[in-house]
């Protein structure tokens, strides 16, 4: 469609005579386009000259601007090397002219104008690289059998606006030139590098040199690593080594927009993939805010751009409220969260703002407002550059200049000046608070001064930067600590949290950018020392709090397994996957603790969620463990294996510090050995696979361990093999197992592995329990076991919810006895007690007594494990912790709770002792 058919605006002719000359120079000009040509030439001497020089070509281009651009781009690859300079300069003139007229006439939006300019830059750079490297190959200067079509493994990365498809009208182009050193033998490395350096220099000359007909693009190669001392083209290995060792935040930000634009595109994409860990950090990176702010200040200092807004000479790119402010705001937000959210890894400013809004990092109205200002700023920038094809971003210094700019934009001067001021100030207001937080009021109270004084000796405050950020946080922290129920206790426990932090910059930056986290930390420190200590070692879990889903509904086992699978799929190797699983698990584990602490869930729900998380970890990691093991030793021999959860995990109720009771059952199905590169006999295969499972879960790594694992509930306990064949399992349970092992089997539950074997185990388990539960010695065996347990480990005082007559361990043992006695498939204690009632062996009153004790003591146990990681000690707990325990249990004070625990345990003990001591036959009360 012609520009005439889409014409929506025209510049006013600032110099009418020049406009008239331009109209006269173009033969057969469509009358509808006369105002556009007159206004354009009347405002821009540069464009007037282009109109005159391209007068014969212009009418056809105006009739089909998209077709004209496509024809120009299509012709570039066929240009011979000796013709490239002249041909590219002519193509640049024509691209610049048609893009300007389509822009000024409103036929193309900003995004199309910048994309057309970028597409031409890509084509020009690629043509130069291919031709110049091809010449090196033809002269025998590039070693080996190299392919000119891919520039012999050389690639150019488009950076900045070119990488994002946002080139401005008179933009230079920022390139980083690299070559794939793996294409060459080591002894040929230096010859190859020399050839690529020559090609790069000649390319820059072809593009940048000003000659008859102008120039193609000013070309800047200084964004490469350590540009003052490195050659203009580097090996990818050297560049990667630089970024991994000394790469800076501004270079990370630059690589957000990086895009292979010429030469070996696939090699360029591969290089960018290797840099992902450098650009996109695994944790939320709020320290990038300070880095970006410091960079802004350095630019302002260098350019002398401080002070209030004055329109005359104002820099629309770097000045107050300018284009760079919007770009920095967008890219810094992307750097903060892009490591966790790949959807934010986009190059363009518009896409970046929208993705940030979609992920709730930026309000939608703020994103819309900023991009509207960005488009306006870029339009002004383009008009400034079109006047004389100058790479300028400065508003005019005098009234005549503003008159010309207003005419070029089809505006009145007063309205334009007013809009410029309003837009620049609004951009400044929207972005400045993000980069430059208000200084905090000084601490005026003497409270806690001695404690605060020693904070600067802690590891987290070793660096001056960490100290600078933390100094701004201290007033808020102290104010909130003083608001705690027991300020001195809260301060002491916060002091312990701070002392345990190994580093501070990232975490303190996180607090500064998210003030609500400071209150959360104070709450945790004042209430739950164990959770605060956990945070000291694993502060990265705080990312999840502000990641957008921390307070979403619980996803259940299926959702958790899917989430873990997604995390594991992004990791390239086994060790990285195990580390990623630890990071992911810690975030969910922390979420459960915080939800419990804040009263969003109770002890029963937290117990189920901890168990579902553990189940998801086992189920999600099992295929990864199996695949890694099979890679070395071959596929699972026979029908495979199943992982059974035992104990509290099998009953689907864990606390904050529970370990995992697991056993592994396999079925060789007659297969004697695996068939991999290093085959193993079947028994050894499954034993070592089980050991790999235990290691995957419990080995300390960079992100700690997942869970402690206990496999003593397997057949024959410590004396038995770590993995048991299905046949041996059946034989053992049928003929050799003790009553306590049948009790343990009441809570066995398949977590991962072969569904077929799991079904067979369940089909065997329930009839076995029915059969074994009728044995004459079952109740006396349970009573004997109860006595042994009591003798082996005495309770740790009256607040011990687990150990002692009628306490949790006792009620769980009795509940399992109910399930065994009745041959019921139930695994959790309430259902097992209900089975005893349904069978008639247990009365409703007895079941209620035991169930009440179990429920109350579980709430105490869950609270104490979350708060301190051990048994409850009210005196050491602190006021915040005591309030939490009382809230969880429904009592007014600790004395009342203590009395209730004793009464409940006594009542449960009476029932348990009576039922086990009498040996009543089935059906008796």
Order of alpha helices (4+ residues) and beta strands (2+ residues): alpha-alpha-alpha-alpha-alpha-alpha-alpha-alpha-beta-alpha-beta-alpha-beta-beta-alpha-alpha-beta-alpha-alpha-alpha-alpha-alpha-alpha-alpha-alpha-alpha-alpha-alpha-alpha-alpha-alpha-alpha-alpha-alpha-alpha-beta-alpha-beta-alpha-beta-beta-alpha-alpha-beta-alpha-alpha-alpha-alpha-alpha-alpha-alpha-alpha
